[in-house]
């Protein structure tokens, strides 16, 4: 969201920056919730992994994946349908509300990718692999900035393109 805000503000102007920035607190809350959820599942996976309990690891990972896929489908559906309501609850300026809805709906459309990343990160870290999640995060951050600039500056697309770049990344 920070990269999106910086690039949108620089190339599309302050009204579009306000639209993207208005979603920041809700995105932070959503990301934090899923990070916490999958870290908690990681505790159980880690325990079974440390005990060399393959059946326990398998059950915990499969449960983690099921929870991730189901909650991802629910989040996508609820987010797409309720975006205007959420933004009004957050007192988003009515002048930027249509652009904020545009940005946030694209973001919610790709929220399954966010959930899968956090789920995979939690599983990898639970078994002692902290390098790959960091590598994926750095790579996706660089890709996000590149795509933001490409879509917004060079293609001239709107605020939705910043969310689209984030989803792809």
Kinemage of the C-alpha trace (Angstrom):
@kinemage 1
@onewidth
@group {chain A} dominant
@subgroup {mainchain}
@vectorlist {calphas} color= white
{ca unk a 1} P 0.000 0.000 0.000
{ca unk a 2} L 2.925 2.339 0.703
{ca unk a 3} L 4.469 1.791 -2.728
{ca unk a 4} L 1.059 2.209 -4.335
{ca unk a 5} L 0.506 5.477 -2.449
{ca unk a 6} L 3.901 6.912 -3.392
{ca unk a 7} L 3.624 6.082 -7.071
{ca unk a 8} L -0.049 7.048 -7.416
{ca unk a 9} L 0.610 10.348 -5.613
{ca unk a 10} L 3.554 11.153 -7.853
{ca unk a 11} L 1.958 10.293 -11.211
{ca unk a 12} L -1.824 10.577 -10.750
{ca unk a 13} L -2.267 13.400 -8.259
{ca unk a 14} L -3.497 14.072 -4.759
{ca unk a 15} L -7.136 13.065 -5.208
{ca unk a 16} L -6.080 9.626 -6.401
{ca unk a 17} L -3.478 9.423 -3.643
{ca unk a 18} L -6.269 10.087 -1.133
{ca unk a 19} L -8.290 7.246 -2.669
{ca unk a 20} L -5.433 4.763 -2.325
{ca unk a 21} L -4.355 5.981 1.114
{ca unk a 22} L -7.881 5.737 2.509
{ca unk a 23} L -7.675 1.957 2.307
{ca unk a 24} L -4.397 1.708 4.239
{ca unk a 25} L -5.801 1.024 7.728
{ca unk a 26} L -8.190 -1.658 6.478
{ca unk a 27} L -5.462 -3.354 4.445
{ca unk a 28} L -3.139 -3.263 7.476
{ca unk a 29} L -5.844 -4.826 9.652
{ca unk a 30} L -6.538 -7.537 7.079
{ca unk a 31} L -2.866 -8.405 6.586
{ca unk a 32} L -2.204 -8.412 10.341
{ca unk a 33} L -5.180 -10.704 11.002
{ca unk a 34} L -3.994 -13.296 8.493
{ca unk a 35} L -0.367 -13.077 9.600
{ca unk a 36} L -1.499 -13.774 13.163
{ca unk a 37} L -3.844 -16.574 12.139
{ca unk a 38} L -1.198 -18.419 10.186
{ca unk a 39} L 1.532 -17.797 12.766
{ca unk a 40} L -0.749 -19.431 15.304
{ca unk a 41} L -1.216 -22.429 13.023
{ca unk a 42} L 2.551 -22.450 12.568
{ca unk a 43} L 3.006 -23.032 16.308
{ca unk a 44} L 1.104 -26.301 16.046
{ca unk a 45} L 2.908 -27.320 12.841
{ca unk a 46} L 6.248 -26.517 14.457
{ca unk a 47} L 5.417 -28.594 17.514
{ca unk a 48} L 4.505 -31.627 15.413
{ca unk a 49} L 7.554 -31.083 13.197
{ca unk a 50} L 9.821 -30.955 16.256
{ca unk a 51} L 8.268 -34.173 17.568
{ca unk a 52} L 8.839 -35.760 14.153
{ca unk a 53} L 5.122 -36.498 14.074
{ca unk a 54} L 4.515 -36.671 10.316
{ca unk a 55} L 0.819 -37.435 10.703
{ca unk a 56} L 0.390 -34.425 13.000
{ca unk a 57} L 2.281 -32.158 10.590
{ca unk a 58} L 0.180 -33.410 7.690
{ca unk a 59} L -3.122 -32.872 9.532
{ca unk a 60} L -2.078 -29.415 10.753
{ca unk a 61} L -0.891 -28.313 7.303
{ca unk a 62} L -4.036 -29.622 5.615
{ca unk a 63} L -6.221 -27.861 8.189
{ca unk a 64} L -4.189 -24.680 7.684
{ca unk a 65} L -4.674 -24.857 3.915
{ca unk a 66} L -8.413 -25.554 4.263
{ca unk a 67} L -8.857 -22.596 6.623
{ca unk a 68} L -6.844 -20.415 4.241
{ca unk a 69} L -8.851 -21.349 1.162
{ca unk a 70} L -12.229 -21.042 2.866
{ca unk a 71} L -11.411 -17.752 4.583
{ca unk a 72} L -9.905 -16.455 1.330
{ca unk a 73} L -13.111 -17.183 -0.547
{ca unk a 74} L -15.163 -15.521 2.183
{ca unk a 75} L -12.860 -12.485 2.333
{ca unk a 76} L -12.941 -12.048 -1.433
{ca unk a 77} L -16.723 -12.281 -1.590
{ca unk a 78} L -17.450 -10.097 1.432
{ca unk a 79} L -14.766 -7.601 0.436
{ca unk a 80} L -16.034 -7.231 -3.122
{ca unk a 81} L -19.615 -6.769 -1.968
{ca unk a 82} L -19.000 -4.614 1.113
{ca unk a 83} L -16.167 -2.345 -0.028
{ca unk a 84} L -18.395 0.773 -0.185
{ca unk a 85} L -19.742 0.059 3.302
{ca unk a 86} L -16.265 -0.476 4.777
{ca unk a 87} L -14.964 2.739 3.247
{ca unk a 88} L -17.951 4.739 4.498
{ca unk a 89} L -17.434 3.305 8.013
{ca unk a 90} L -13.869 4.598 7.767
{ca unk a 91} L -15.209 8.080 6.892
{ca unk a 92} L -13.602 8.088 3.459
{ca unk a 93} L -14.034 11.480 1.808
{ca unk a 94} L -17.066 11.313 -0.520
{ca unk a 95} L -15.033 13.074 -3.242
{ca unk a 96} L -12.579 10.170 -3.475
{ca unk a 97} L -14.990 7.368 -2.564
{ca unk a 98} L -15.544 6.117 -6.154
{ca unk a 99} L -11.776 5.863 -6.751
{ca unk a 100} L -11.222 4.228 -3.358
{ca unk a 101} L -13.925 1.662 -4.149
{ca unk a 102} L -12.270 0.979 -7.517
{ca unk a 103} L -8.862 0.434 -5.856
{ca unk a 104} L -10.155 -1.639 -2.977
{ca unk a 105} L -12.354 -3.935 -5.070
{ca unk a 106} L -9.373 -4.906 -7.218
{ca unk a 107} L -7.371 -5.453 -4.025
{ca unk a 108} L -10.100 -7.686 -2.573
{ca unk a 109} L -10.382 -9.580 -5.862
{ca unk a 110} L -6.785 -10.670 -5.358
{ca unk a 111} L -6.906 -11.191 -1.605
{ca unk a 112} L -6.580 -14.968 -2.034
{ca unk a 113} L -2.970 -14.386 -3.127
{ca unk a 114} L -2.292 -12.485 0.113
{ca unk a 115} L -3.780 -15.314 2.140
{ca unk a 116} L -1.859 -18.021 0.286
{ca unk a 117} L 1.405 -16.100 0.769
{ca unk a 118} L 0.815 -15.695 4.522
{ca unk a 119} L -0.279 -19.319 4.864
{ca unk a 120} L 2.788 -20.585 2.986
{ca unk a 121} L 5.051 -18.238 4.943
{ca unk a 122} L 3.668 -19.550 8.224
{ca unk a 123} L 4.181 -23.175 7.186
{ca unk a 124} L 7.742 -22.575 5.943
{ca unk a 125} L 8.718 -20.670 9.055
{ca unk a 126} L 7.156 -23.372 11.252
{ca unk a 127} L 9.598 -25.903 9.841
{ca unk a 128} L 12.580 -23.566 10.145
{ca unk a 129} L 12.720 -22.002 6.669
{ca unk a 130} L 12.802 -18.237 7.068
{ca unk a 131} L 14.940 -17.530 3.992
{ca unk a 132} L 12.452 -18.338 1.249
{ca unk a 133} L 9.591 -16.249 2.691
{ca unk a 134} L 11.959 -13.280 2.942
{ca unk a 135} L 13.204 -13.855 -0.609
{ca unk a 136} L 9.615 -14.034 -1.924
{ca unk a 137} L 8.668 -10.874 -0.036
{ca unk a 138} L 11.633 -8.905 -1.399
{ca unk a 139} L 11.021 -10.178 -4.926
{ca unk a 140} L 7.311 -9.361 -4.797
{ca unk a 141} L 8.001 -5.878 -3.392
{ca unk a 142} L 10.408 -5.085 -6.229
{ca unk a 143} L 7.939 -6.487 -8.775
{ca unk a 144} L 5.122 -4.415 -7.246
{ca unk a 145} L 7.065 -1.160 -7.592
{ca unk a 146} L 8.076 -2.032 -11.165
{ca unk a 147} L 4.507 -2.887 -12.165
{ca unk a 148} L 3.111 0.207 -10.417
{ca unk a 149} L 5.408 2.442 -12.448
{ca unk a 150} L 4.753 0.504 -15.654
{ca unk a 151} L 0.965 0.475 -15.297
{ca unk a 152} L 0.538 4.005 -13.965
{ca unk a 153} L 3.295 6.092 -15.502
{ca unk a 154} L 3.797 4.370 -18.839
{ca unk a 155} L 0.364 2.819 -19.540
{ca unk a 156} L -1.558 5.706 -17.937
{ca unk a 157} L -3.943 3.434 -16.061
{ca unk a 158} L -5.810 4.618 -12.951
{ca unk a 159} L -5.742 3.753 -9.269
{ca unk a 160} L -7.105 0.287 -9.940
{ca unk a 161} L -3.801 -0.506 -11.686
{ca unk a 162} L -1.883 0.017 -8.432
{ca unk a 163} L -4.048 -2.616 -6.744
{ca unk a 164} L -3.694 -4.862 -9.809
{ca unk a 165} L 0.107 -4.585 -9.592
{ca unk a 166} L -0.072 -5.560 -5.929
{ca unk a 167} L -2.270 -8.565 -6.688
{ca unk a 168} L 0.095 -9.760 -9.432
{ca unk a 169} L 3.096 -9.282 -7.170
